Amino acid sequence: MLRLILNHLKLFFITILVYQTPVISKSASFERFDSKYLSNYFSGIIAFENKNNSDSLEFFRSSKILLNKHDPYLKRYFFSLVLEGKVSAATNLIKQNIRKQNTDFFEGYVLLIIDSIRKSNFDLAEKYLVKLSFLIEQKRFNLIIYETLKQYVYVFKEKRISAKKQNFGNLTLITNTFQRCYLNDINTEDYFLKLTDKNNQIDYSRYIYFYLTYLIENNELQKAKEITKDINFLGSTILLSQGKAWIDQNNFSNFKKVFSCKNHNDLISEFLFLISNLYSSQDRFVESNFYLNIANYLNPKFIFNNALIADNYYLNQNYDKAKESLKVFDENTNFYYWFRIKKESQIISKQTDDSEKGLNYLMNEYAKIENPNLKIIYDVANFHKRAEKYKEAIPFYSQVLSSIDVKSATAAEILYRRGGSYERVKDYENSDKDLLASLQIDPNDAYVLNYLAYSWLERDYKIDEAMQMLEKAYAAKNNDPYIIDSIGWAYYLTNDFIKAEKFLKRAVQLMPNDPIVNDHYGDILWKLNRKIQARYFWNNVLGFEDAENEMIEKINIKLVFGLQDT
């Protein structure tokens, strides 16, 4: 079937090309092309659009005759090379065709600049930057890349900070910090402290790792130890956790092996990682992996960036590529090795459509770990909870709770998760105990308030107090669909169906594919004598994959008999 679709698409594209007017096809003369090359080319386009980059690269290679005949070919071939990690080959492709117009695209000149920086040829990098300035196309990310590369090249060449200031918010602070670190500026530490300030609205804890690297490079080992002493594995990023583990083991040399702010390639690599992360956050995975592969080309020692590549492939459902990206992590980088095991477990669950198989793989690997740290134990608990193995999750949560400050924010979060697990196995006494204990630590946590109040409403228990908690949660998070659903359901249980409908209608708009919300809205509509609409929303539930069997049984009864007989 796929081959048939491909053949139809090839025929479609070729037909379009045959009937192009000379004006439209001015840049691409096809009259002398072998149909085999066209077929391979369009197969490459289709594979590229389907994010099957390995296949697209092979198809493009098989149609190289188009390189000088069809302008878009070079750009597509270029992208496929970079996305397959063949950055050097992509660079050579651009260089060999530099005098032709088909190389006049933004990413091509970015790579020429990167190649010049890598070879410390900053004069050539400046020349390419002039050309790049005409290719920005009013795209903000392009502007950020151009301006930041321009500033870095100036610093590398002139050995001083440019007088021209950027205005890209915290990104400018990151750039200034690394530039000062490169120059060994006396204010470098102040910039790192400002960048990693806990009061920042955005989490920049990643840069604590680079601050630690700076301290270790300057032989301030005791200061590095003091910083990591208060770092909690449970609430830290993988990179920072790995750094803390190295310092706890006195493995200071590991920092210098993978990154130095005195190395201009390492700095540009980190900048490109940041750009990649920005693209990834917008689900633009092709652009993300493009810049990430160039980052890895510049600093192949910093293997930790492969975690983002693996995540991008995973989110794109390219599970084989994700697994391949994870192979760089072994027991020597224990936190990243555990990340690898977790991601492989998730891939198994997705490929087999069986979360239990993924969980079994995780537990088999977990059994091999001597003295697992709290982060690993906590992850095991969460994996069980996500697999709806609530009873099995509880002991792991308890193990973590017994080893941390019971009044900490971390304890509040774990009590919430364990309390939710107790609730799911209908141990309401322990569930209420944990959720109330979590609220004692943080009385304003909207999600804990919502969970406990909803549990009480479902049990017809302390309705008035539950309503007060929900109103407090709603005041804090009035755009959260789960909280909107809960407060709407509370009004339903207190027979205020008009108010209930107002909230549940909004919840359905925010979460149209949630089975519980659709079920609740159907119940409310029935009570308002809007029975045809009620059956419509109940019927929706039957088509949702995550609808539980018990709910489906109840829905089927309601569809036949209405609400009164359920």
C-alpha positions as CSV (number, residue, x, y, z in Angstrom):
1,M,0.0,0.0,0.0
2,L,2.9,2.4,0.9
3,R,4.6,1.6,-2.4
4,L,1.4,2.3,-4.2
5,I,1.0,5.7,-2.5
6,L,4.6,6.6,-3.3
7,N,4.1,5.7,-6.9
8,H,1.0,7.9,-7.1
9,L,2.8,10.8,-5.5
10,K,5.7,10.4,-7.8
11,L,3.4,10.5,-10.8
12,F,1.6,13.5,-9.3
13,F,4.8,15.5,-8.9
14,I,6.2,14.5,-12.3
15,T,2.9,15.5,-13.9
16,I,3.1,18.9,-12.3
17,L,6.7,19.4,-13.6
18,V,5.8,18.4,-17.1
19,Y,3.1,21.0,-17.3
20,Q,5.0,23.8,-15.7
21,T,5.3,26.9,-17.8
22,P,8.8,28.2,-18.7
23,V,8.4,31.1,-16.2
24,I,7.6,28.7,-13.3
25,S,10.3,26.2,-14.1
26,K,13.0,28.7,-15.0
27,S,15.4,27.4,-12.3
28,A,14.9,23.7,-13.1
29,S,15.3,22.2,-16.5
30,F,14.0,18.7,-16.5
31,E,13.8,17.8,-20.1
32,R,17.0,15.7,-20.1
33,F,16.5,14.0,-16.8
34,D,16.3,10.3,-16.5
35,S,13.0,9.3,-14.8
36,K,14.9,7.2,-12.4
37,Y,16.6,10.3,-11.0
38,L,13.3,12.1,-10.7
39,S,11.7,9.1,-9.0
40,N,14.6,8.9,-6.4
41,Y,14.4,12.7,-5.9
42,F,10.7,12.7,-5.1
43,S,11.0,9.6,-3.0
44,G,13.6,11.5,-1.1
45,I,11.2,14.5,-0.6
46,I,8.5,12.2,0.6
47,A,10.8,10.4,3.0
48,F,12.1,13.7,4.3
49,E,8.6,15.1,4.8
50,N,7.7,11.9,6.7
51,K,10.8,12.5,8.9
52,N,12.5,9.3,7.6
53,N,15.8,11.0,7.1
54,S,18.0,7.9,6.5
55,D,15.8,6.9,3.5
56,S,15.7,10.5,2.2
57,L,19.5,10.7,2.3
58,E,19.8,7.5,0.2
59,F,17.3,8.7,-2.3
60,F,19.0,12.1,-2.6
61,R,22.4,10.5,-3.1
62,S,20.9,8.4,-5.9
63,S,19.8,11.5,-7.7
64,K,22.9,13.7,-7.5
65,I,22.7,14.5,-11.1
66,L,20.0,17.1,-10.1
67,L,22.6,19.0,-8.1
68,N,23.3,21.5,-10.8
69,K,19.9,21.3,-12.5
70,H,17.3,21.9,-9.8
71,D,17.8,24.6,-7.1
72,P,15.8,23.1,-4.2
73,Y,17.6,19.7,-4.5
74,L,20.9,21.0,-3.0
75,K,19.1,22.4,0.1
76,R,17.2,19.2,0.7
77,Y,20.3,17.1,0.2
78,F,22.2,19.4,2.6
79,F,19.6,19.1,5.3
80,S,19.5,15.3,5.0
81,L,23.3,15.1,5.4
82,V,23.3,17.2,8.6
83,L,20.3,15.4,10.0
84,E,22.2,12.1,9.5
85,G,25.2,13.6,11.4
86,K,27.3,14.0,8.3
87,V,28.1,17.6,9.0
88,S,31.5,17.6,7.3
89,A,30.0,16.3,4.1
90,A,27.3,18.9,4.2
91,T,29.9,21.6,4.6
92,N,31.9,20.3,1.6
93,L,28.7,20.3,-0.4
94,I,28.1,24.0,0.2
95,K,31.7,24.9,-0.4
96,Q,31.8,23.0,-3.8
97,N,28.7,25.0,-4.9
98,I,29.4,28.3,-3.2
99,R,29.4,30.3,-6.4
100,K,25.9,29.1,-7.4
101,Q,22.6,30.7,-6.3
102,N,21.2,27.4,-4.9
103,T,23.5,27.8,-1.9
104,D,22.0,31.1,-0.9
105,F,20.0,29.9,2.1
106,F,20.4,30.7,5.8
107,E,21.4,27.4,7.2
108,G,24.0,26.8,4.5
109,Y,25.9,30.0,5.5
110,V,25.5,29.2,9.2
111,L,27.4,26.0,8.5
112,L,30.1,27.8,6.6
113,I,30.5,30.2,9.6
114,I,30.6,27.3,12.0
115,D,33.3,25.6,9.8
116,S,35.4,28.8,9.8
117,I,35.1,29.1,13.6
118,R,36.0,25.5,14.1
119,K,39.2,26.2,12.1
120,S,39.8,29.5,14.0
121,N,39.5,31.4,10.7
122,F,37.6,34.3,12.1
123,D,38.2,36.6,9.2
124,L,36.5,34.2,6.9
125,A,33.7,33.8,9.4
126,E,33.1,37.6,9.3
127,K,32.9,37.5,5.5
128,Y,30.2,34.8,5.7
129,L,28.4,36.7,8.3
130,V,28.0,39.6,5.9
131,K,26.2,37.2,3.5
132,L,24.2,35.7,6.3
133,S,22.8,39.1,7.2
134,F,20.9,39.2,3.8
135,L,19.3,35.7,4.4
136,I,17.6,36.3,7.8
137,E,14.1,36.7,6.1
138,Q,12.6,38.4,9.2
139,K,12.6,35.2,11.2
140,R,13.3,35.9,14.9
141,F,15.3,32.7,15.5
142,N,17.4,33.5,12.4
143,L,18.1,37.0,13.8
144,I,19.1,35.6,17.2
145,I,21.5,33.1,15.5
146,Y,23.0,35.8,13.3
147,E,23.5,38.4,16.0
148,T,24.9,36.0,18.5
149,L,27.3,34.3,16.1
150,K,28.4,37.8,15.1
151,Q,29.1,38.8,18.7
152,Y,31.0,35.5,19.4
153,V,33.2,35.9,16.3
154,Y,34.0,39.4,17.4
155,V,35.0,38.2,20.8
156,F,37.1,35.3,19.4
157,K,38.9,37.6,17.0
158,E,39.4,40.8,19.0
159,K,39.6,39.2,22.5
160,R,37.2,41.7,23.9
161,I,33.4,42.2,24.4
162,S,31.6,44.0,21.6
163,A,30.3,47.5,22.4
164,K,27.1,46.7,20.5
165,K,24.6,45.3,23.0
166,Q,22.1,42.5,22.2
167,N,18.5,42.7,23.4
168,F,17.4,39.0,23.5
169,G,16.5,39.0,27.3
170,N,18.0,36.1,29.2
171,L,19.7,34.7,26.1
172,T,21.8,37.8,26.1
173,L,22.8,37.2,29.7
174,I,23.8,33.6,28.8
175,T,25.9,34.9,25.9
176,N,27.6,37.6,28.0
177,T,28.4,35.1,30.7
178,F,30.1,32.6,28.4
179,Q,32.0,35.4,26.5
180,R,33.4,36.7,29.8
181,C,34.3,33.2,30.8
182,Y,36.2,32.8,27.5
183,L,38.1,36.0,28.1
184,N,38.7,35.2,31.8
185,D,37.0,38.5,32.7
186,I,37.1,39.4,36.4
187,N,33.3,39.7,36.5
188,T,32.6,36.2,35.1
189,E,31.6,34.8,38.4
190,D,29.1,37.6,39.0
191,Y,27.5,36.9,35.7
192,F,27.2,33.2,36.5
193,L,25.6,34.0,39.8
194,K,23.1,36.3,38.1
195,L,22.4,33.7,35.5
196,T,21.8,30.9,38.1
197,D,19.9,33.0,40.6
198,K,17.1,31.0,42.2
199,N,14.8,34.0,41.9
200,N,14.9,33.9,38.1
201,Q,11.4,33.3,36.6
202,I,12.9,30.7,34.2
203,D,14.8,27.7,35.3
204,Y,18.5,28.1,34.3
205,S,19.8,25.3,36.6
206,R,21.6,23.9,33.5
207,Y,24.1,26.7,33.8
208,I,24.9,25.8,37.4
209,Y,26.8,22.9,35.7
210,F,28.8,25.3,33.6
211,Y,29.4,27.5,36.7
212,L,30.8,24.4,38.4
213,T,33.0,23.8,35.3
214,Y,34.3,27.4,35.5
215,L,35.1,27.0,39.2
216,I,36.9,23.7,38.7
217,E,38.9,25.2,35.8
218,N,40.0,27.9,38.2
219,N,40.9,25.3,40.8
220,E,38.1,26.5,43.2
221,L,37.2,23.0,44.2
222,Q,36.0,23.7,47.7
223,K,33.5,26.3,46.4
224,A,32.2,23.8,43.8
225,K,31.7,21.3,46.7
226,E,29.8,23.9,48.7
227,I,27.4,24.6,45.9
228,T,26.7,20.9,45.2
229,K,26.3,20.1,48.9
230,D,22.8,21.6,48.8
231,I,21.8,20.2,45.4
232,N,19.1,17.6,45.6
233,F,19.2,14.8,43.0
234,L,15.4,14.6,43.1
235,G,14.8,18.1,41.9
236,S,17.7,18.6,39.6
237,T,18.3,18.2,35.9
238,I,20.2,15.1,34.6
239,L,23.2,17.3,33.7
240,L,23.4,18.9,37.1
241,S,22.8,15.6,38.8
242,Q,25.7,14.1,36.8
243,G,27.9,17.0,37.8
244,K,27.0,16.7,41.4
245,A,27.8,12.9,41.3
246,W,31.2,13.6,39.8
247,I,32.0,16.2,42.5
248,D,30.8,13.9,45.3
249,Q,33.2,11.3,43.9
250,N,36.0,13.8,43.5
251,N,36.1,13.2,39.8
252,F,36.8,16.8,38.9
253,S,38.8,16.0,35.8
254,N,35.6,14.7,34.1
255,F,34.3,18.3,33.8
256,K,37.4,19.4,31.8
257,K,37.2,16.4,29.5
258,V,33.8,17.5,28.1
259,F,33.7,21.3,28.2
260,S,35.8,24.4,28.6
261,C,34.6,27.9,28.2
262,K,38.2,28.7,27.0
263,N,37.4,26.6,23.9
264,H,35.5,28.6,21.3
265,N,34.1,25.4,19.7
266,D,32.6,24.3,23.0
267,L,31.0,27.7,23.5
268,I,29.4,27.8,20.0
269,S,28.3,24.2,20.5
270,E,26.5,25.1,23.7
271,F,24.8,28.1,22.0
272,L,23.6,25.8,19.2
273,F,22.2,23.4,21.8
274,L,20.2,26.3,23.2
275,I,18.8,27.1,19.7
276,S,18.0,23.4,19.3
277,N,16.2,23.4,22.6
278,L,14.1,26.5,21.5
279,Y,13.1,24.7,18.3
280,S,12.3,21.5,20.2
281,S,10.0,23.4,22.6
282,Q,7.9,24.4,19.6
283,D,7.8,20.8,18.2
284,R,10.0,21.9,15.3
285,F,12.1,18.7,15.5
286,V,13.8,18.9,12.1
287,E,15.3,22.3,12.9
288,S,16.1,21.2,16.4
289,N,18.0,18.1,15.3
290,F,19.7,20.2,12.6
291,Y,21.3,22.5,15.1
292,L,21.9,19.8,17.6
293,N,23.9,17.7,15.1
294,I,26.1,20.7,14.4
295,A,26.5,21.3,18.1
296,N,27.7,17.7,18.5
297,Y,30.0,18.1,15.5
298,L,31.7,21.1,17.2
299,N,32.0,19.4,20.6
300,P,31.6,15.6,20.3
301,K,33.0,15.2,23.8
302,F,29.7,16.6,25.3
303,I,27.7,13.5,24.7
304,F,25.0,14.7,27.1
305,N,23.3,16.6,24.2
306,N,22.3,13.3,22.8
307,A,19.5,13.1,25.4
308,L,17.7,15.9,23.5
309,I,18.3,14.1,20.2
310,A,16.8,11.0,21.6
311,D,13.8,12.9,23.0
312,N,13.2,14.5,19.6
313,Y,13.3,11.2,17.8
314,Y,11.0,9.7,20.5
315,L,8.4,12.5,20.2
316,N,8.6,12.0,16.4
317,Q,7.9,8.3,16.9
318,N,11.3,7.5,15.3
319,Y,12.1,4.9,17.9
320,D,15.0,3.2,16.1
321,K,16.9,6.5,15.8
322,A,16.1,7.3,19.4
323,K,17.6,4.0,20.6
324,E,20.7,4.6,18.4
325,S,21.2,8.1,19.9
326,L,21.0,6.6,23.4
327,K,23.9,4.2,22.9
328,V,26.5,6.8,23.8
329,F,25.4,6.6,27.5
330,D,27.0,3.9,29.6
331,E,27.6,3.1,33.3
332,N,30.4,5.7,33.5
333,T,27.8,8.4,33.2
334,N,25.3,6.8,35.6
335,F,22.6,9.4,35.5
336,Y,22.5,9.5,31.7
337,Y,22.7,5.7,31.6
338,W,19.6,5.6,33.7
339,F,18.0,8.1,31.4
340,R,18.8,5.7,28.6
341,I,17.1,2.8,30.4
342,K,14.0,4.9,31.1
343,K,13.7,6.0,27.5
344,E,14.3,2.5,26.2
345,S,11.5,1.3,28.5
346,Q,9.2,4.0,27.1
347,I,10.1,2.9,23.6
348,I,9.3,-0.7,24.4
349,S,5.9,0.3,25.8
350,K,5.1,2.3,22.6
351,Q,6.3,-0.3,20.1
352,T,4.5,-3.2,21.8
353,D,1.5,-1.1,23.0
354,D,2.1,-2.7,26.4
355,S,3.2,-0.6,29.3
356,E,3.8,-3.7,31.4
357,K,6.6,-4.9,29.0
358,G,8.3,-1.6,29.2
359,L,8.0,-1.7,33.0
360,N,9.4,-5.2,33.1
361,Y,12.5,-4.1,31.1
362,L,13.0,-1.1,33.5
363,M,12.8,-3.4,36.6
364,N,15.2,-5.9,35.1
365,E,17.7,-3.2,34.6
366,Y,17.0,-1.6,37.9
367,A,17.8,-4.9,39.6
368,K,21.3,-4.7,38.2
369,I,22.1,-1.4,39.9
370,E,24.0,-1.5,43.2
371,N,22.9,1.0,45.7
372,P,20.5,3.0,43.5
373,N,20.2,6.7,44.4
374,L,17.0,8.4,45.4
375,K,16.4,9.8,42.0
376,I,16.4,6.3,40.5
377,I,14.1,5.0,43.2
378,Y,11.7,7.9,42.7
379,D,11.7,7.3,38.9
380,V,10.8,3.6,39.5
381,A,7.9,4.7,41.6
382,N,6.7,7.1,38.9
383,F,7.0,4.5,36.2
384,H,4.8,2.1,38.3
385,K,2.2,4.9,38.9
386,R,2.1,5.7,35.1
387,A,1.6,2.0,34.4
388,E,-1.3,2.0,36.8
389,K,0.6,-0.3,39.2
390,Y,-0.4,1.9,42.1
391,K,0.1,-0.7,44.8
392,E,3.6,-1.5,43.6
393,A,4.5,2.3,43.4
394,I,3.7,3.0,47.1
395,P,6.7,1.2,48.6
396,F,9.1,3.0,46.3
397,Y,7.6,6.4,47.3
398,S,7.8,5.4,50.9
399,Q,11.5,4.5,50.5
400,V,12.3,8.0,49.1
401,L,10.2,9.7,51.8
402,S,12.1,8.0,54.6
403,S,15.3,9.5,53.3
404,I,14.5,13.2,52.9
405,D,13.4,16.1,54.9
406,V,9.7,15.5,55.6
407,K,8.9,19.2,55.6
408,S,10.6,20.0,52.2
409,A,8.8,20.9,49.0
410,T,10.1,17.6,47.5
411,A,8.4,15.7,50.3
412,A,5.1,17.6,49.6
413,E,5.3,16.4,45.9
414,I,6.0,12.8,46.9
415,L,3.2,12.7,49.5
416,Y,0.9,14.0,46.7
417,R,2.0,11.2,44.4
418,R,1.8,8.5,47.1
419,G,-1.5,9.8,48.3
420,G,-2.9,9.6,44.7
421,S,-1.6,6.0,44.5
422,Y,-3.4,5.1,47.8
423,E,-6.6,6.7,46.4
424,R,-6.4,4.6,43.3
425,V,-6.3,1.4,45.3
426,K,-9.2,2.8,47.4
427,D,-7.1,3.1,50.6
428,Y,-8.8,6.4,51.4
429,E,-7.6,6.7,54.9
430,N,-3.9,6.7,53.9
431,S,-4.7,8.7,50.8
432,D,-6.3,11.5,52.9
433,K,-3.5,11.3,55.4
434,D,-0.8,11.9,52.6
435,L,-2.7,14.6,50.8
436,L,-3.4,16.5,53.9
437,A,0.3,16.2,55.0
438,S,1.3,17.6,51.6
439,L,-1.1,20.5,52.1
440,Q,0.5,21.2,55.5
441,I,3.8,21.8,53.8
442,D,2.3,23.8,50.9
443,P,-1.3,24.9,51.7
444,N,-1.7,26.6,48.3
445,D,-0.8,23.8,46.0
446,A,-3.8,23.9,43.6
447,Y,-3.3,20.4,42.3
448,V,-3.2,18.8,45.7
449,L,-6.3,20.8,46.7
450,N,-8.0,19.7,43.5
451,Y,-7.1,16.0,43.9
452,L,-8.2,15.8,47.6
453,A,-11.4,17.8,47.0
454,Y,-12.4,15.7,44.0
455,S,-11.7,12.5,45.9
456,W,-14.0,13.7,48.7
457,L,-16.7,14.7,46.2
458,E,-16.6,11.2,44.6
459,R,-17.1,9.7,48.1
460,D,-19.8,12.2,49.1
461,Y,-17.6,13.2,52.0
462,K,-17.1,16.7,53.4
463,I,-18.8,18.3,50.5
464,D,-18.7,21.9,51.9
465,E,-15.0,21.7,52.7
466,A,-14.3,20.1,49.3
467,M,-16.1,23.1,47.7
468,Q,-13.9,25.5,49.6
469,M,-10.7,23.7,48.5
470,L,-11.9,23.7,44.9
471,E,-12.7,27.4,44.9
472,K,-9.2,28.1,46.3
473,A,-7.6,25.9,43.7
474,Y,-9.7,27.6,40.9
475,A,-8.7,31.0,42.2
476,A,-5.0,30.0,41.7
477,K,-5.4,28.1,38.4
478,N,-8.5,29.2,36.7
479,N,-7.4,28.0,33.3
480,D,-6.5,24.5,34.3
481,P,-9.0,22.1,32.7
482,Y,-8.8,19.5,35.4
483,I,-9.6,22.0,38.1
484,I,-12.4,23.5,36.0
485,D,-13.8,19.9,35.6
486,S,-13.6,19.3,39.4
487,I,-15.4,22.5,40.4
488,G,-18.1,22.0,37.7
489,W,-18.6,18.4,39.1
490,A,-18.8,19.8,42.6
491,Y,-21.7,22.1,41.5
492,Y,-23.3,19.0,39.9
493,L,-23.2,17.1,43.1
494,T,-24.8,20.0,44.9
495,N,-27.6,20.1,42.3
496,D,-26.5,23.5,40.9
497,F,-26.7,22.2,37.3
498,I,-26.7,25.6,35.6
499,K,-23.4,26.6,37.2
500,A,-22.1,23.1,36.6
501,E,-22.8,23.3,32.9
502,K,-20.9,26.6,32.7
503,F,-17.7,25.0,34.0
504,L,-18.0,21.7,32.3
505,K,-18.6,23.3,28.9
506,R,-15.3,25.1,29.3
507,A,-13.5,22.0,30.5
508,V,-14.7,20.1,27.3
509,Q,-13.5,23.0,25.1
510,L,-10.1,22.8,26.8
511,M,-9.9,18.9,26.8
512,P,-12.3,17.7,24.1
513,N,-10.8,14.2,24.1
514,D,-10.9,13.5,27.8
515,P,-13.3,10.7,28.7
516,I,-14.1,11.9,32.3
517,V,-14.9,15.4,31.2
518,N,-17.1,14.2,28.4
519,D,-18.9,11.8,30.7
520,H,-19.4,14.6,33.3
521,Y,-20.7,17.0,30.7
522,G,-23.2,14.4,29.4
523,D,-24.5,13.8,32.9
524,I,-25.1,17.6,33.4
525,L,-26.8,18.0,30.1
526,W,-29.1,15.1,30.9
527,K,-30.1,16.8,34.2
528,L,-30.8,20.0,32.2
529,N,-33.1,17.9,29.9
530,R,-30.8,18.3,26.9
531,K,-30.9,14.5,26.4
532,I,-29.8,14.3,22.7
533,Q,-26.7,16.4,23.5
534,A,-26.0,14.3,26.6
535,R,-26.0,11.1,24.5
536,Y,-23.7,12.8,22.0
537,F,-21.0,13.4,24.7
538,W,-21.5,10.0,26.3
539,N,-21.1,8.4,22.9
540,N,-17.8,10.4,22.5
541,V,-16.3,8.5,25.5
542,L,-16.6,5.1,23.7
543,G,-14.2,6.4,21.0
544,F,-11.5,7.4,23.4
545,E,-8.5,5.0,23.8
546,D,-7.9,5.9,27.5
547,A,-11.5,5.3,28.6
548,E,-11.4,2.7,31.4
549,N,-13.6,-0.5,31.0
550,E,-15.7,0.3,34.1
551,M,-16.5,3.8,32.6
552,I,-17.4,2.2,29.2
553,E,-19.8,-0.2,30.9
554,K,-21.6,2.6,32.7
555,I,-21.7,4.7,29.5
556,N,-23.4,1.9,27.5
557,I,-26.1,1.7,30.2
558,K,-26.6,5.4,30.1
559,L,-26.9,5.4,26.4
560,V,-29.8,2.9,26.6
561,F,-31.6,3.9,29.8
562,G,-30.5,7.4,30.5
563,L,-29.0,8.7,33.8
564,Q,-31.6,7.6,36.3
565,D,-30.8,3.9,36.1
566,T,-27.0,4.1,36.5
